[in-house]
């Protein structure tokens, strides 16, 4: 069966990494990509540790990590938030408290 003139078939449709992840992968797979990215790149887990946690192979983890990095690289950069003076004071008090794990201090404005 042929596609109507002027329409793109699935094979012809443009699909970069970000588009492919949203259109082909189910939401649970996208969540898995996020988990792999966070565990490997943020928390520094080994591919073996992530594979054991997720019940997959090291090759599967490495593949998911490559896909997650490509998806993130293709995503548009979000606009920078405007922070007023009050918000800046809260952040300035919160961040050192967070790093010191002293959450009682984070309640102060």
N, C-alpha and C positions, 0 to 999 in steps of 0.2 A: 504494500500500500504506500502510495506517495503522499507527501504533505501538500497542502494547497499552495499555489504559487504565492511567494512573498512571506511564507511562514518559515520559521526556523525549526528544524527537527532537533531532538535532544542532542544529537552528535554535533550539530552545527551551532548550537546556542553557545554564546560566549559564557565561560564559567571559570573565573579566577578562583583561587583557594577559598576566599571568603564566601563567594556566591555558592560554590560547590558544597561547602560545609552547611550552609543554611538550607539548600534545596534538596540535597541528596541524603544527608545524614539525619536520622531521627534525633529528637531533643536529648535523649539519653546518651547518644554518641557525642553530641556537643558538650554535654556535661562531663563526659569522660575525658575529652580533650582538655577542658579547663582543669580538671583534677590532675591530669598528667603534667600539664604546664606548671601548675602551682607546686605540686610535689617535687618536680625535678628542678625547675628554675628558681623558685622562691625559697623552698625549704631545703633544697640540696640533697634530696633523697637519690639513691642510686637507681638505675633502671631496674635492677633485680628487686629492690625493695618495693618499688611501685608495681612491678609485675606481680609480685606475691600478694600485695594488698588487693589489687584489682582482679586477680585470678586470670592473668594473661601471660604472654611471653615477653621476654626482653625486646625481641624484634617488634612486637606489637606496641610496646611502650615507646620505643624509639620512633616508630612510624607515626604514632599519635602525637608525639612531641614535635616532629617536623611539621605535621599538618597544623597543629595548634600555633606554632610560631609563624607559619605562613599566613594563617588566618588573621592573627593579631597584627602582623606587618601590613596586611592589606586593608585593615579597618581604618576608617577615617579617624583623625585625631579629634577628640572631643574638645569643645571650647574650654578655655581656662575660666574657672569660676572667679567671680569678683568677690573679694573678701573685705568686709568693712572692718573698722577698728575693733568693735566688740568681738566679732568672730575671730580676729587675729589674736586678741588677748586670750580667748578661750583656747584656741589652738596652741598658743605659746605656753599655756599652763598644762594642757592635756598631754602634749607630746612627750615632754620630759617625764611626766608621771607614768605614761604608758611604758616608756622604755625602762623605767625603774620598777615597773610592776607595782606602783603605789597608787591604786585606783581611788583611794580616798581623796587624793589631791586633785584628781580630775573633775571633782564636783565644784571646785571654786571657779568663779567667773574671771 
